[in-house]
Amino acid sequence: MKKWMYVISVSTMLAIFLALYYAEANKIDLREKEAAAQAAAAKLADDAHKADIEAKARADAEKRSAERMAEEAKKEADKVAKWEAEGKKIQDATDKYNAEADASAKQAADMEVQLSALRATREKLNREAFDLAKLVEHAKIDRRTAEMEIQRTVEMISRRAADSSLTRAPMMPQPTQPSS
């Protein structure tokens, strides 16, 4: 009997152990399933939270990118507008100065024509003045020549007259003085 006691006591303890073990194993399995479910739920919640954060970050990044792009586009548009405004100012100034240059060139050409006409007129007047001065000098020379011819003729006539007997007065006898 003693031998059977050893077997019965060990088998009883084994049966109690197995009963308690399976009960605890079931509880542990339930706890592990609950923990896994909780972990899965937590992971799902964490993934959802991460996805939400990533979506917000992506949206914020897209918003910042869009703002940066809009700001860069605005800066570029401002730069282009400023460039075009400066180009327009320069073009307007160039057109204005070209128009002034054309007007000045036309005025210079007109003045050159007037100057040529005035030079021609001056040359004509100088020629006429020279011709008139020449005529005056010729007239003076002719007058002097005529005066000299008149003087020569007068002198010749006066010599002939002096030499002529007709022009001499007869000699008159001199009155005699009574003698006293």
For each residue, the residues with C-beta under 8 A, 3 or more apart:
1: 4 5
2: 5 6
3: 6 7
4: 1 7 8
5: 1 2 8 9
6: 2 3 9 10
7: 3 4 10 11
8: 4 5 11 12
9: 5 6 12 13
10: 6 7 13 14
11: 7 8 14 15
12: 8 9 15 16
13: 9 10 16 17
14: 10 11 17 18
15: 11 12 18 19
16: 12 13 19 20
17: 13 14 20 21
18: 14 15 21 22
19: 15 16 22 23
20: 16 17 23 24
21: 17 18 24 25
22: 18 19 25 26
23: 19 20 26 27
24: 20 21 27 28
25: 21 22 28 29
26: 22 23 29 30
27: 23 24 30 31
28: 24 25 31 32
29: 25 26 32 33
30: 26 27 33 34
31: 27 28 34 35
32: 28 29 35 36
33: 29 30 36 37
34: 30 31 37 38
35: 31 32 38 39
36: 32 33 39 40
37: 33 34 40 41
38: 34 35 41 42
39: 35 36 42 43
40: 36 37 43 44
41: 37 38 44 45
42: 38 39 45 46
43: 39 40 46 47
44: 40 41 47 48
45: 41 42 48 49
46: 42 43 49 50
47: 43 44 50 51
48: 44 45 51 52
49: 45 46 52 53
50: 46 47 53 54
51: 47 48 54 55
52: 48 49 55 56
53: 49 50 56 57
54: 50 51 57 58
55: 51 52 58 59
56: 52 53 59 60
57: 53 54 60 61
58: 54 55 61 62
59: 55 56 62 63
60: 56 57 63 64
61: 57 58 64 65
62: 58 59 65 66
63: 59 60 66 67
64: 60 61 67 68
65: 61 62 68 69
66: 62 63 69 70
67: 63 64 70 71
68: 64 65 71 72
69: 65 66 72 73
70: 66 67 73 74
71: 67 68 74 75
72: 68 69 75 76
73: 69 70 76 77
74: 70 71 77 78
75: 71 72 78 79
76: 72 73 79 80
77: 73 74 80 81
78: 74 75 81 82
79: 75 76 82 83
80: 76 77 83 84
81: 77 78 84 85
82: 78 79 85 86
83: 79 80 86 87
84: 80 81 87 88
85: 81 82 88 89
86: 82 83 89 90
87: 83 84 90 91
88: 84 85 91 92
89: 85 86 92 93
90: 86 87 93 94
91: 87 88 94 95
92: 88 89 95 96
93: 89 90 96 97
94: 90 91 97 98
95: 91 92 98 99
96: 92 93 99 100
97: 93 94 100 101
98: 94 95 101 102
99: 95 96 102 103
100: 96 97 103 104
101: 97 98 104 105
102: 98 99 105 106
103: 99 100 106 107
104: 100 101 107 108
105: 101 102 108 109
106: 102 103 109 110
107: 103 104 110 111
108: 104 105 111 112
109: 105 106 112 113
110: 106 107 113 114
111: 107 108 114 115
112: 108 109 115 116
113: 109 110 116 117
114: 110 111 117 118
115: 111 112 118 119
116: 112 113 119 120
117: 113 114 120 121
118: 114 115 121 122
119: 115 116 122 123
120: 116 117 123 124
121: 117 118 124 125
122: 118 119 125 126
123: 119 120 126 127
124: 120 121 127 128
125: 121 122 128 129
126: 122 123 129 130
127: 123 124 130 131
128: 124 125 131 132
129: 125 126 132 133
130: 126 127 133 134
131: 127 128 134 135
132: 128 129 135 136
133: 129 130 136 137
134: 130 131 137 138
135: 131 132 138 139
136: 132 133 139 140
137: 133 134 140 141
138: 134 135 141 142
139: 135 136 142 143
140: 136 137 143 144
141: 137 138 144 145
142: 138 139 145 146
143: 139 140 146 147
144: 140 141 147 148
145: 141 142 148 149
146: 142 143 149 150
147: 143 144 150 151
148: 144 145 151 152
149: 145 146 152 153
150: 146 147 153 154
151: 147 148 154 155
152: 148 149 155 156
153: 149 150 156 157
154: 150 151 157 158
155: 151 152 158 159
156: 152 153 159 160
157: 153 154 160 161
158: 154 155 161 162
159: 155 156 162 163
160: 156 157 163 164
161: 157 158 164 167
162: 158 159 167
163: 159 160
164: 160 161 167 168
165: 168
166:
167: 161 162 164
168: 164 165
169: 172
170:
171:
172: 169
173:
174:
175:
176:
177:
178:
179:
180:
